[in-house]
C-alpha cells in the first residue's frame, strides 16, 4: 500500500510533525506546492494542516479539491495550532465533497505562535506523532 505525506507549513511547526510522521513511515514529507499532487494510488494520505485565522489555508483547500478518489483511498489529518484543538471537521467537509473518507483518528499538537505555545512542537509531541502514524498503519492493515 502506497503511503503519502503532504503538508502546508508557513512557520515550520507542521513541517516538524510531517517529518516525524514521514520518518516513522519511511516515506518523504512533501510540502504542498504545484508538484505535490497525488499521482499514484495511495492507501493513506497523511495531510498536515495548520490553523490560520481560524481556518484552513486556501492552498490546502485547493489541494483537497484536486484530489481524485480513484487514487486516494483514505486521508488521516494532523495539525498544529495555538488555540484550535482539531482540524478534522473542516477537512472532513472538504473531503466529503470529493467522496474521500477521513479516518476517525487524528493528530493534533500545539505549535508556537508569537508568545503562545513556546517550544511546541516539542520532542514529546513528535514522539506522539510517530505513534499516531504507526497506529494508523496498524489500523489500515486490518481494514
Ligand atoms: C497568520 C497566522 C494566523 C494564525 N491564526 C490562528 C488561529 O486562528 N487559531 C489558532 O489556533 N492558531 C492560529 N495561528 C497559530 C498557528 O496555527 C500555529 O502557530 C501553527 O503551529 C503554525 O503552523 P506552521 O508553523 O506549520 O505554519 C496562526 C498563525 C499564523 C502565522
Backbone and ligand atoms as CSV (ligand in chain L), in Angstrom:
chain,resi,resn,atom,element,x,y,z
A,1,UNK,N,N,0.843,-1.199,0.000
A,1,UNK,CA,C,0.000,0.000,0.000
A,1,UNK,C,C,0.879,1.250,0.000
A,2,UNK,N,N,0.613,2.134,-0.953
A,2,UNK,CA,C,1.391,3.374,-1.008
A,2,UNK,C,C,0.896,4.346,0.071
A,3,UNK,N,N,1.842,5.010,0.704
A,3,UNK,CA,C,1.549,5.983,1.756
A,3,UNK,C,C,2.144,7.318,1.326
A,4,UNK,N,N,1.417,8.407,1.555
A,4,UNK,CA,C,1.950,9.722,1.204
A,4,UNK,C,C,1.779,10.682,2.379
A,5,UNK,N,N,2.725,11.610,2.486
A,5,UNK,CA,C,2.629,12.663,3.496
A,5,UNK,C,C,2.729,14.011,2.770
A,6,UNK,N,N,1.704,14.838,2.943
A,6,UNK,CA,C,1.687,16.186,2.373
A,6,UNK,C,C,1.349,17.164,3.487
A,7,UNK,N,N,1.905,18.353,3.422
A,7,UNK,CA,C,1.628,19.321,4.485
A,7,UNK,C,C,1.796,20.739,3.981
A,8,UNK,N,N,1.118,21.648,4.673
A,8,UNK,CA,C,1.364,23.067,4.463
A,8,UNK,C,C,1.847,23.652,5.784
A,9,UNK,N,N,2.950,24.374,5.740
A,9,UNK,CA,C,3.531,24.916,6.967
A,9,UNK,C,C,4.140,26.271,6.667
A,10,UNK,N,N,3.563,27.324,7.237
A,10,UNK,CA,C,4.092,28.666,6.961
A,10,UNK,C,C,5.235,29.031,7.892
A,11,UNK,N,N,5.234,28.513,9.117
A,11,UNK,CA,C,6.292,28.900,10.062
A,11,UNK,C,C,7.079,27.702,10.600
A,12,UNK,N,N,6.888,26.517,10.001
A,12,UNK,CA,C,7.761,25.374,10.299
A,12,UNK,C,C,7.237,24.371,11.312
A,13,UNK,N,N,6.169,24.691,12.038
A,13,UNK,CA,C,5.704,23.772,13.085
A,13,UNK,C,C,5.107,22.489,12.491
A,14,UNK,N,N,4.208,22.650,11.554
A,14,UNK,CA,C,3.573,21.473,10.944
A,14,UNK,C,C,4.602,20.675,10.148
A,15,UNK,N,N,5.598,21.367,9.619
A,15,UNK,CA,C,6.663,20.664,8.901
A,15,UNK,C,C,7.409,19.699,9.826
A,16,UNK,N,N,7.660,20.122,11.065
A,16,UNK,CA,C,8.356,19.227,12.013
A,16,UNK,C,C,7.528,17.968,12.255
A,17,UNK,N,N,6.222,18.147,12.411
A,17,UNK,CA,C,5.343,16.995,12.645
A,17,UNK,C,C,5.311,16.114,11.392
A,18,UNK,N,N,5.221,16.745,10.233
A,18,UNK,CA,C,5.186,15.983,8.974
A,18,UNK,C,C,6.444,15.137,8.811
A,19,UNK,N,N,7.575,15.723,9.168
A,19,UNK,CA,C,8.843,14.986,9.033
A,19,UNK,C,C,8.913,13.819,10.008
A,20,UNK,N,N,8.374,14.018,11.219
A,20,UNK,CA,C,8.373,12.918,12.205
A,20,UNK,C,C,7.484,11.777,11.704
A,21,UNK,N,N,6.315,12.137,11.181
A,21,UNK,CA,C,5.386,11.120,10.666
A,21,UNK,C,C,6.032,10.384,9.482
A,22,UNK,N,N,6.619,11.148,8.583
A,22,UNK,CA,C,7.245,10.539,7.403
A,22,UNK,C,C,8.393,9.614,7.807
A,23,UNK,N,N,9.166,10.045,8.806
A,23,UNK,CA,C,10.283,9.211,9.281
A,23,UNK,C,C,9.756,7.889,9.840
A,24,UNK,N,N,8.667,7.969,10.601
A,24,UNK,CA,C,8.088,6.746,11.187
A,24,UNK,C,C,7.590,5.796,10.100
A,25,UNK,N,N,7.189,6.370,8.974
A,25,UNK,CA,C,6.607,5.564,7.887
A,25,UNK,C,C,7.628,5.188,6.819
A,26,UNK,N,N,8.799,5.806,6.879
A,26,UNK,CA,C,9.823,5.527,5.866
A,26,UNK,C,C,9.483,6.116,4.514
A,27,UNK,N,N,8.792,7.276,4.516
A,27,UNK,CA,C,8.476,7.963,3.259
A,27,UNK,C,C,8.959,9.407,3.359
A,28,UNK,N,N,8.703,10.155,2.293
A,28,UNK,CA,C,9.148,11.553,2.262
A,28,UNK,C,C,7.989,12.473,2.664
A,29,UNK,N,N,8.283,13.508,3.408
A,29,UNK,CA,C,7.266,14.528,3.708
A,29,UNK,C,C,7.354,15.600,2.626
A,30,UNK,N,N,6.254,15.811,1.920
A,30,UNK,CA,C,6.280,16.699,0.755
A,30,UNK,C,C,5.406,17.936,1.016
A,31,UNK,N,N,5.984,19.139,0.915
A,31,UNK,CA,C,5.170,20.339,1.108
A,31,UNK,C,C,4.193,20.549,-0.042
A,32,UNK,N,N,3.080,21.207,0.253
A,32,UNK,CA,C,2.099,21.468,-0.803
A,32,UNK,C,C,2.630,22.548,-1.734
A,33,UNK,N,N,2.921,22.128,-2.942
A,33,UNK,CA,C,3.354,23.072,-3.980
A,33,UNK,C,C,2.657,22.638,-5.251
A,34,UNK,N,N,2.995,23.286,-6.336
A,34,UNK,CA,C,2.390,22.910,-7.608
A,34,UNK,C,C,2.631,21.464,-7.975
A,35,UNK,N,N,3.732,20.852,-7.479
A,35,UNK,CA,C,4.079,19.489,-7.893
A,35,UNK,C,C,3.818,18.450,-6.798
A,36,UNK,N,N,2.905,18.767,-5.881
A,36,UNK,CA,C,2.675,17.837,-4.771
A,36,UNK,C,C,1.433,16.971,-4.975
A,37,UNK,N,N,0.845,17.008,-6.166
A,37,UNK,CA,C,-0.376,16.238,-6.427
A,37,UNK,C,C,-0.143,14.749,-6.204
A,38,UNK,N,N,-1.195,14.036,-5.815
A,38,UNK,CA,C,-1.105,12.585,-5.617
A,38,UNK,C,C,-1.397,11.914,-6.959
A,39,UNK,N,N,-0.353,11.328,-7.541
A,39,UNK,CA,C,-0.492,10.761,-8.889
A,39,UNK,C,C,-0.721,9.255,-8.878
A,40,UNK,N,N,-0.270,8.572,-7.799
A,40,UNK,CA,C,-0.452,7.115,-7.794
A,40,UNK,C,C,-1.446,6.701,-6.726
A,41,UNK,N,N,-1.959,5.475,-6.858
A,41,UNK,CA,C,-2.940,5.001,-5.888
A,41,UNK,C,C,-2.312,4.991,-4.493
A,42,UNK,N,N,-3.007,5.603,-3.558
A,42,UNK,CA,C,-2.464,5.821,-2.217
A,42,UNK,C,C,-3.456,5.320,-1.178
A,43,UNK,N,N,-3.013,4.391,-0.339
A,43,UNK,CA,C,-3.900,3.814,0.671
A,43,UNK,C,C,-4.249,4.809,1.760
A,44,UNK,N,N,-3.219,5.511,2.256
A,44,UNK,CA,C,-3.454,6.551,3.263
A,44,UNK,C,C,-2.618,7.787,2.904
A,45,UNK,N,N,-3.321,8.893,2.781
A,45,UNK,CA,C,-2.667,10.193,2.617
A,45,UNK,C,C,-2.689,10.892,3.975
A,46,UNK,N,N,-1.513,11.114,4.547
A,46,UNK,CA,C,-1.400,11.892,5.784
A,46,UNK,C,C,-1.319,13.364,5.373
A,47,UNK,N,N,-2.299,14.135,5.823
A,47,UNK,CA,C,-2.387,15.532,5.395
A,47,UNK,C,C,-2.221,16.464,6.596
A,48,UNK,N,N,-1.186,17.287,6.527
A,48,UNK,CA,C,-0.876,18.194,7.634
A,48,UNK,C,C,-1.341,19.606,7.350
A,49,UNK,N,N,-2.143,20.140,8.266
A,49,UNK,CA,C,-2.677,21.494,8.090
A,49,UNK,C,C,-2.472,22.272,9.383
A,50,UNK,N,N,-2.183,23.540,9.257
A,50,UNK,CA,C,-2.137,24.404,10.442
A,50,UNK,C,C,-3.362,25.311,10.398
A,51,UNK,N,N,-3.628,25.959,11.511
A,51,UNK,CA,C,-4.772,26.876,11.580
A,51,UNK,C,C,-4.265,28.295,11.365
A,52,UNK,N,N,-4.833,28.973,10.395
A,52,UNK,CA,C,-4.507,30.372,10.162
A,52,UNK,C,C,-5.823,31.142,10.125
A,53,UNK,N,N,-5.933,32.159,10.962
A,53,UNK,CA,C,-7.160,32.974,11.017
A,53,UNK,C,C,-8.398,32.082,11.149
A,54,UNK,N,N,-8.316,31.152,12.069
A,54,UNK,CA,C,-9.421,30.233,12.419
A,54,UNK,C,C,-9.881,29.370,11.253
A,55,UNK,N,N,-9.034,29.162,10.264
A,55,UNK,CA,C,-9.461,28.331,9.152
A,55,UNK,C,C,-8.297,27.625,8.479
A,56,UNK,N,N,-8.634,27.022,7.345
A,56,UNK,CA,C,-7.650,26.301,6.532
A,56,UNK,C,C,-7.125,27.246,5.462
A,57,UNK,N,N,-5.847,27.141,5.179
A,57,UNK,CA,C,-5.270,27.970,4.121
A,57,UNK,C,C,-5.860,27.594,2.760
A,58,UNK,N,N,-5.967,28.592,1.901
A,58,UNK,CA,C,-6.546,28.366,0.566
A,58,UNK,C,C,-5.772,27.313,-0.227
A,59,UNK,N,N,-4.471,27.206,0.025
A,59,UNK,CA,C,-3.667,26.217,-0.711
A,59,UNK,C,C,-4.067,24.792,-0.316
A,60,UNK,N,N,-4.462,24.591,0.937
A,60,UNK,CA,C,-4.908,23.257,1.372
A,60,UNK,C,C,-6.264,22.945,0.736
A,61,UNK,N,N,-7.136,23.936,0.756
A,61,UNK,CA,C,-8.452,23.742,0.129
A,61,UNK,C,C,-8.276,23.370,-1.351
A,62,UNK,N,N,-7.417,24.098,-2.032
A,62,UNK,CA,C,-7.194,23.830,-3.465
A,62,UNK,C,C,-6.609,22.434,-3.670
A,63,UNK,N,N,-5.690,22.041,-2.788
A,63,UNK,CA,C,-5.079,20.707,-2.897
A,63,UNK,C,C,-6.153,19.623,-2.743
A,64,UNK,N,N,-7.012,19.768,-1.723
A,64,UNK,CA,C,-8.059,18.759,-1.489
A,64,UNK,C,C,-9.018,18.722,-2.683
A,65,UNK,N,N,-9.348,19.887,-3.197
A,65,UNK,CA,C,-10.299,19.922,-4.318
A,65,UNK,C,C,-9.757,19.240,-5.570
A,66,UNK,N,N,-8.433,19.099,-5.638
A,66,UNK,CA,C,-7.837,18.433,-6.819
A,66,UNK,C,C,-7.631,16.941,-6.595
A,67,UNK,N,N,-7.898,16.438,-5.375
A,67,UNK,CA,C,-7.688,15.004,-5.118
A,67,UNK,C,C,-8.679,14.178,-5.925
A,68,UNK,N,N,-8.227,12.971,-6.273
A,68,UNK,CA,C,-9.043,12.058,-7.073
A,68,UNK,C,C,-9.361,10.838,-6.201
A,69,UNK,N,N,-10.647,10.580,-5.989
A,69,UNK,CA,C,-10.996,9.469,-5.089
A,69,UNK,C,C,-10.598,8.107,-5.655
A,70,UNK,N,N,-10.355,8.036,-6.946
A,70,UNK,CA,C,-9.872,6.773,-7.527
A,70,UNK,C,C,-8.431,6.507,-7.085
A,71,UNK,N,N,-7.732,7.565,-6.702
A,71,UNK,CA,C,-6.320,7.408,-6.299
A,71,UNK,C,C,-6.143,7.465,-4.788
A,72,UNK,N,N,-6.891,8.313,-4.119
A,72,UNK,CA,C,-6.712,8.479,-2.668
A,72,UNK,C,C,-7.817,7.731,-1.934
A,73,UNK,N,N,-7.436,6.660,-1.239
A,73,UNK,CA,C,-8.436,5.789,-0.608
A,73,UNK,C,C,-8.853,6.291,0.771
A,74,UNK,N,N,-7.930,6.856,1.529
A,74,UNK,CA,C,-8.208,7.374,2.874
A,74,UNK,C,C,-7.282,8.539,3.170
A,75,UNK,N,N,-7.785,9.442,4.007
A,75,UNK,CA,C,-6.939,10.546,4.481
A,75,UNK,C,C,-6.891,10.503,5.999
A,76,UNK,N,N,-5.703,10.771,6.549
A,76,UNK,CA,C,-5.540,10.941,8.001
A,76,UNK,C,C,-5.006,12.359,8.199
A,77,UNK,N,N,-5.675,13.126,9.055
A,77,UNK,CA,C,-5.280,14.528,9.215
A,77,UNK,C,C,-4.429,14.724,10.467
A,78,UNK,N,N,-3.428,15.588,10.334
A,78,UNK,CA,C,-2.665,16.030,11.502
A,78,UNK,C,C,-2.549,17.544,11.434
A,79,UNK,N,N,-2.477,18.163,12.604
A,79,UNK,CA,C,-2.489,19.622,12.608
A,79,UNK,C,C,-1.716,20.194,13.786
A,80,UNK,N,N,-1.312,21.457,13.621
A,80,UNK,CA,C,-0.737,22.222,14.731
A,80,UNK,C,C,-1.478,23.548,14.783
A,81,UNK,N,N,-1.574,24.109,15.970
A,81,UNK,CA,C,-2.256,25.393,16.130
A,81,UNK,C,C,-1.902,25.971,17.487
A,82,UNK,N,N,-2.360,27.198,17.720
A,82,UNK,CA,C,-2.121,27.839,19.016
A,82,UNK,C,C,-3.347,27.783,19.917
A,83,UNK,N,N,-4.521,27.689,19.328
A,83,UNK,CA,C,-5.763,27.726,20.125
A,83,UNK,C,C,-6.710,26.583,19.746
A,84,UNK,N,N,-7.009,26.480,18.456
A,84,UNK,CA,C,-7.952,25.476,17.959
A,84,UNK,C,C,-7.381,24.078,18.206
A,85,UNK,N,N,-8.224,23.136,18.623
A,85,UNK,CA,C,-7.689,21.817,19.003
A,85,UNK,C,C,-7.896,20.722,17.962
A,86,UNK,N,N,-8.615,20.999,16.903
A,86,UNK,CA,C,-8.841,19.962,15.890
A,86,UNK,C,C,-9.155,20.606,14.556
A,87,UNK,N,N,-8.649,20.015,13.501
A,87,UNK,CA,C,-8.983,20.492,12.151
A,87,UNK,C,C,-9.761,19.420,11.392
A,88,UNK,N,N,-10.246,18.427,12.144
A,88,UNK,CA,C,-10.902,17.307,11.497
A,88,UNK,C,C,-12.178,17.745,10.762
A,89,UNK,N,N,-13.003,18.564,11.416
A,89,UNK,CA,C,-14.303,18.922,10.826
A,89,UNK,C,C,-14.168,19.668,9.493
A,90,UNK,N,N,-13.360,20.744,9.427
A,90,UNK,CA,C,-13.266,21.426,8.129
A,90,UNK,C,C,-12.632,20.575,7.037
A,91,UNK,N,N,-11.668,19.726,7.421
A,91,UNK,CA,C,-11.043,18.855,6.410
A,91,UNK,C,C,-12.056,17.810,5.942
A,92,UNK,N,N,-12.832,17.290,6.902
A,92,UNK,CA,C,-13.824,16.273,6.545
A,92,UNK,C,C,-14.854,16.839,5.570
A,93,UNK,N,N,-15.252,18.085,5.818
A,93,UNK,CA,C,-16.255,18.710,4.940
A,93,UNK,C,C,-15.730,18.776,3.494
A,94,UNK,N,N,-14.494,19.215,3.353
A,94,UNK,CA,C,-13.915,19.326,2.006
A,94,UNK,C,C,-13.760,17.952,1.357
A,95,UNK,N,N,-13.321,16.967,2.160
A,95,UNK,CA,C,-13.118,15.623,1.602
A,95,UNK,C,C,-14.439,14.974,1.214
A,96,UNK,N,N,-15.487,15.244,1.999
A,96,UNK,CA,C,-16.778,14.604,1.698
A,96,UNK,C,C,-17.298,15.091,0.351
A,97,UNK,N,N,-16.959,16.320,-0.008
A,97,UNK,CA,C,-17.364,16.831,-1.327
A,97,UNK,C,C,-16.659,16.065,-2.448
A,98,UNK,N,N,-15.536,15.426,-2.117
A,98,UNK,CA,C,-14.788,14.633,-3.106
A,98,UNK,C,C,-15.078,13.142,-2.987
A,99,UNK,N,N,-15.872,12.765,-1.970
A,99,UNK,CA,C,-16.175,11.345,-1.760
A,99,UNK,C,C,-14.998,10.556,-1.203
A,100,UNK,N,N,-14.097,11.241,-0.501
A,100,UNK,CA,C,-12.905,10.568,0.054
A,100,UNK,C,C,-13.057,10.470,1.575
A,101,UNK,N,N,-12.912,9.256,2.144
A,101,UNK,CA,C,-13.074,9.113,3.589
A,101,UNK,C,C,-11.919,9.696,4.404
A,102,UNK,N,N,-12.297,10.286,5.552
A,102,UNK,CA,C,-11.307,10.767,6.509
A,102,UNK,C,C,-11.317,9.806,7.690
A,103,UNK,N,N,-10.150,9.292,8.038
A,103,UNK,CA,C,-10.059,8.360,9.165
A,103,UNK,C,C,-10.430,9.077,10.469
A,104,UNK,N,N,-11.051,8.330,11.388
A,104,UNK,CA,C,-11.507,8.925,12.658
A,104,UNK,C,C,-10.350,9.473,13.481
A,105,UNK,N,N,-9.272,8.721,13.491
A,105,UNK,CA,C,-8.145,9.092,14.354
A,105,UNK,C,C,-7.377,10.262,13.733
A,106,UNK,N,N,-7.145,11.289,14.516
A,106,UNK,CA,C,-6.359,12.421,14.020
A,106,UNK,C,C,-5.242,12.731,15.007
A,107,UNK,N,N,-4.303,13.562,14.557
A,107,UNK,CA,C,-3.242,14.007,15.459
A,107,UNK,C,C,-3.258,15.526,15.515
A,108,UNK,N,N,-3.161,16.051,16.726
A,108,UNK,CA,C,-3.014,17.498,16.902
A,108,UNK,C,C,-2.007,17.778,18.006
A,109,UNK,N,N,-1.199,18.795,17.806
A,109,UNK,CA,C,-0.381,19.305,18.912
A,109,UNK,C,C,-0.272,20.812,18.766
A,110,UNK,N,N,0.157,21.450,19.839
A,110,UNK,CA,C,0.357,22.904,19.790
A,110,UNK,C,C,1.544,23.239,18.900
A,111,UNK,N,N,1.456,24.423,18.293
A,111,UNK,CA,C,2.575,24.960,17.523
A,111,UNK,C,C,2.828,26.380,17.981
A,112,UNK,N,N,4.079,26.714,18.200
A,112,UNK,CA,C,4.373,28.048,18.748
A,112,UNK,C,C,3.891,29.149,17.800
A,113,UNK,N,N,3.368,30.208,18.436
A,113,UNK,CA,C,2.860,31.348,17.667
A,113,UNK,C,C,3.041,32.579,18.549
A,114,UNK,N,N,3.929,33.469,18.135
A,114,UNK,CA,C,4.259,34.650,18.940
A,114,UNK,C,C,4.636,34.228,20.360
A,115,UNK,N,N,3.944,34.702,21.388
A,115,UNK,CA,C,4.291,34.357,22.774
A,115,UNK,C,C,3.588,33.085,23.240
A,116,UNK,N,N,2.789,32.486,22.383
A,116,UNK,CA,C,1.992,31.321,22.792
A,116,UNK,C,C,2.671,30.006,22.440
A,117,UNK,N,N,2.434,28.969,23.261
A,117,UNK,CA,C,2.838,27.571,22.988
A,117,UNK,C,C,4.327,27.449,22.699
A,118,UNK,N,N,5.089,28.183,23.485
A,118,UNK,CA,C,6.541,28.208,23.300
A,118,UNK,C,C,7.132,26.787,23.300
A,119,UNK,N,N,8.030,26.525,22.378
A,119,UNK,CA,C,8.726,25.232,22.347
A,119,UNK,C,C,7.981,24.123,21.625
A,120,UNK,N,N,6.755,24.386,21.201
A,120,UNK,CA,C,5.983,23.347,20.509
A,120,UNK,C,C,6.072,23.522,18.993
A,121,UNK,N,N,6.063,22.398,18.271
A,121,UNK,CA,C,6.028,21.034,18.768
A,121,UNK,C,C,7.361,20.654,19.428
A,122,UNK,N,N,7.270,19.984,20.571
A,122,UNK,CA,C,8.481,19.573,21.271
A,122,UNK,C,C,8.750,18.076,21.014
A,123,UNK,N,N,9.792,17.563,21.668
A,123,UNK,CA,C,10.197,16.173,21.400
A,123,UNK,C,C,9.062,15.199,21.720
A,124,UNK,N,N,8.335,15.494,22.780
A,124,UNK,CA,C,7.241,14.587,23.150
A,124,UNK,C,C,6.109,14.639,22.128
A,125,UNK,N,N,5.806,15.848,21.605
A,125,UNK,CA,C,4.800,15.968,20.536
A,125,UNK,C,C,5.208,15.115,19.324
A,126,UNK,N,N,6.501,15.186,18.987
A,126,UNK,CA,C,6.964,14.470,17.786
A,126,UNK,C,C,6.947,12.957,18.002
A,127,UNK,N,N,7.206,12.523,19.227
A,127,UNK,CA,C,7.103,11.085,19.528
A,127,UNK,C,C,5.651,10.630,19.405
A,128,UNK,N,N,4.739,11.477,19.919
A,128,UNK,CA,C,3.297,11.157,19.800
A,128,UNK,C,C,2.889,11.084,18.334
A,129,UNK,N,N,3.431,11.988,17.522
A,129,UNK,CA,C,3.101,11.999,16.089
A,129,UNK,C,C,3.557,10.696,15.423
A,130,UNK,N,N,4.736,10.227,15.820
A,130,UNK,CA,C,5.236,8.955,15.253
A,130,UNK,C,C,4.329,7.805,15.673
A,131,UNK,N,N,3.878,7.834,16.921
A,131,UNK,CA,C,2.965,6.796,17.404
A,131,UNK,C,C,1.646,6.823,16.650
A,132,UNK,N,N,1.171,8.038,16.372
A,132,UNK,CA,C,-0.060,8.202,15.591
A,132,UNK,C,C,0.098,7.550,14.211
A,133,UNK,N,N,1.218,7.831,13.560
A,133,UNK,CA,C,1.455,7.277,12.216
A,133,UNK,C,C,1.452,5.746,12.259
A,134,UNK,N,N,2.114,5.197,13.264
A,134,UNK,CA,C,2.176,3.728,13.365
A,134,UNK,C,C,0.805,3.143,13.676
A,135,UNK,N,N,0.039,3.814,14.540
A,135,UNK,CA,C,-1.320,3.338,14.856
A,135,UNK,C,C,-2.199,3.310,13.609
A,136,UNK,N,N,-2.096,4.373,12.818
A,136,UNK,CA,C,-2.918,4.444,11.591
A,136,UNK,C,C,-2.542,3.289,10.663
A,137,UNK,N,N,-1.249,3.026,10.537
A,137,UNK,CA,C,-0.818,1.954,9.645
A,137,UNK,C,C,-1.300,0.604,10.152
A,138,UNK,N,N,-1.248,0.420,11.472
A,138,UNK,CA,C,-1.721,-0.833,12.065
A,138,UNK,C,C,-3.215,-1.003,11.797
A,139,UNK,N,N,-3.983,0.065,12.001
A,139,UNK,CA,C,-5.433,0.007,11.776
A,139,UNK,C,C,-5.741,-0.251,10.302
A,140,UNK,N,N,-4.988,0.378,9.427
A,140,UNK,CA,C,-5.263,0.259,7.995
A,140,UNK,C,C,-4.958,-1.147,7.485
A,141,UNK,N,N,-4.015,-1.815,8.145
A,141,UNK,CA,C,-3.685,-3.198,7.745
A,141,UNK,C,C,-4.869,-4.121,7.981
A,142,UNK,N,N,-5.688,-3.791,9.010
A,142,UNK,CA,C,-6.792,-4.676,9.376
A,142,UNK,C,C,-8.094,-4.361,8.650
A,143,UNK,N,N,-8.079,-3.339,7.802
A,143,UNK,CA,C,-9.311,-2.952,7.099
A,143,UNK,C,C,-9.649,-4.005,6.045
L,1,LIG,C1,C,-1.043,34.227,10.283
L,1,LIG,C2,C,-1.344,33.238,11.397
L,1,LIG,C3,C,-2.640,33.097,11.846
L,1,LIG,C4,C,-2.932,32.192,12.872
L,1,LIG,N1,N,-4.219,32.025,13.286
L,1,LIG,C5,C,-4.515,31.088,14.222
L,1,LIG,C6,C,-5.864,30.840,14.626
L,1,LIG,O1,O,-6.798,31.470,14.162
L,1,LIG,N2,N,-6.104,29.867,15.546
L,1,LIG,C7,C,-5.102,29.119,16.095
L,1,LIG,O2,O,-5.380,28.219,16.892
L,1,LIG,N3,N,-3.801,29.339,15.733
L,1,LIG,C8,C,-3.502,30.289,14.824
L,1,LIG,N4,N,-2.203,30.501,14.437
L,1,LIG,C9,C,-1.149,29.683,15.046
L,1,LIG,C10,C,-0.738,28.569,14.126
L,1,LIG,O3,O,-1.829,27.712,13.824
L,1,LIG,C11,C,0.369,27.747,14.769
L,1,LIG,O4,O,1.458,28.559,15.098
L,1,LIG,C12,C,0.793,26.633,13.839
L,1,LIG,O5,O,1.627,25.758,14.534
L,1,LIG,C13,C,1.506,27.194,12.619
L,1,LIG,O6,O,1.918,26.111,11.839
L,1,LIG,P1,P,3.114,26.254,10.799
L,1,LIG,O7,O,4.338,26.656,11.589
L,1,LIG,O8,O,3.235,24.899,10.239
L,1,LIG,O9,O,2.716,27.301,9.812
L,1,LIG,C14,C,-1.883,31.415,13.444
L,1,LIG,C15,C,-0.570,31.583,12.985
L,1,LIG,C16,C,-0.286,32.466,11.972
L,1,LIG,C17,C,1.130,32.622,11.500
